[in-house]
Amino acid sequence: MIDDAAADAAASGAVGGVLDPEHPQGTFVLEPGVMAPLVARIATSEGSGTHRSMCPFTGAPLVTFPVSSAEDVAACAVRARVAQRGWARQSVRDRAGVLQRLGRIVLERQSEALDLIQLETGKSRRAAFEEVADIAQVSRHYAVRGERYLATRRVPGMVPLLAGVQVHRRPVGVVGAISPWNYPMVLALSEALPALLAGNAVVLKPDPQTTLTALWAAEALDDAGLPAGLFQVVAGGPDVGESLIEHVDHIAFTGSTATGRKVAARAGERLIGATLELGGKNALYVADDVDIDAAVPGIVRACFSNAGQLCASIERLVVHEAIAEEFVAKFVRAVRNLRLSPALDYSAEVGSLTSAAQLDKVSAHVDDALARGARVLAGGVHRADVGPYFYAPTVLDDVPAQAAVAREETFGPVVTITRVDCDEDAVAVMNDTEYGLHAAVWSRDVARARRVAARIETGSVAINDGYTMTWGSVSAPLGGWKASGVGARHGAASIDGMTRQQTVVTSRGARFGATLDSLYGLGGDTPSRVLTIALEAMRKLRMA
Ligand code: NAD
């Protein structure tokens, strides 16, 4: 039960609270002064309106905060632009220092962050910890690798020795980030950290449901020593996101494919870069040589972590006919045993869905499939007894192709089963989707799994793992193909998106009068003959 006084006070926006692990589930322990400084960070002016978020564990109000107007967004971008000039002049090493310190802060203050993330999203603490771990990984990676990623490259010039060519990376200026609610800390910072490292300023518009976590991230960056104005948060819904695109030099969008198309269209009109991390309908192939008992726990996690509200979550299991009966029986048993709870500790394996809209969509997908003749092997029910938006982890069999759950992203704890009798058919089923985000292959024969992976049309493929090692391998690019995105995050890919390349070519021979102009000055066909000899020599020497 929620404490009424706490809910009222939280709803007023003046103060907030964190769920107390010592208390019965859903009880708030008010900590005046915890929420207020966070809310005070929102870039907003008088009279822009307010938004009230709720706690998914209870459905009760969580916090009311002011939203940003179009003018607030514009003012934010101006502040960011001013701050960015000084920041870009600092050394990469100094900028990297902020990221290093952020990693320490996030690890040290993790219990605070975990409470907030759970409170806003309703996820299990295990899923919340993935966010803390990810920010520790990403901040460390860019802090350590930053100088290498941003170093000036020397490349061969047009004429050996005479042309000195340097390729520099310059920050784009102000990066706008728009993020969804499912991994609020990861998605607030995942693109922002390489952007900041590269010398940009960032203006973030988080989903309204998870604004506090984004503000917590802003506070942590402040505490890590980031100068003022370089990471600002604007609050509100789609209109605030639309305003943001008008004022930035690159937009890093994470969200649905439908919204991604709109963002891409406007970015295209403005001729700014856009990184689009969108939806998926991810498949996992269970080959006939798997050790079923060893594979089941990992495959269950691949499908139901964060109650399936994870871009890389598996929604389609493609199982080899030869082992299907035994695999499905053991998988279903494990799914039925998953522990659901709103606990603010590590006891729950699956948390709540984040909103009524999520619950409606998940229920609608399952009901539609059942109406079309699908069978429920596990779950298929709203678990209102655990919390208002909990939904039982669900396994569906015999799902007809026309069912929405067969093709559309559910973004919830629902997985379908399809049987195939060879790798060839598995690849065909896995690729039969407009999406191309992530896939997984489970097989004892890694060479075979890699051959399958090579034919799957997704930006990433995990072998004998669901998603954790893929997402956590932050040196490697992670992005979607087809309707799942444009561009990629992590590693050098993020730096590519957040920088412009500038080529500076020096004619080194100018000091000695040995320039192209002096050659052309010889007149007649002499320049062409000299150049022909030089080009032929370079061809024979296979010079790059
Ligand atoms: P959504 O597209 O509805 O909203 C995402 C963000 O965009 C929110 O902040 C929202 O306020 C904002 N927004 C909405 N309309 C806008 C507009 N017209 N202009 C600018 N901003 C706008 O997404 P959602 O349904 O809340 O999030 C879930 C989706 O995100 C799923 O499809 C999931 O797969 C995807 N996702 C993808 C990744 C990835 O890395 N590929 C990661 C996490 C989530």
Residues whose N, C-alpha, C, O or C-beta is under 5 A from the ligand:
A	BS01	NAD	I178 S179 P180 W181 K205 P206 D207 G236 G237 P238 G241 E242 T254 G255 S256 T257 T259 K262 E277 L278 G279 G280 C311 S484
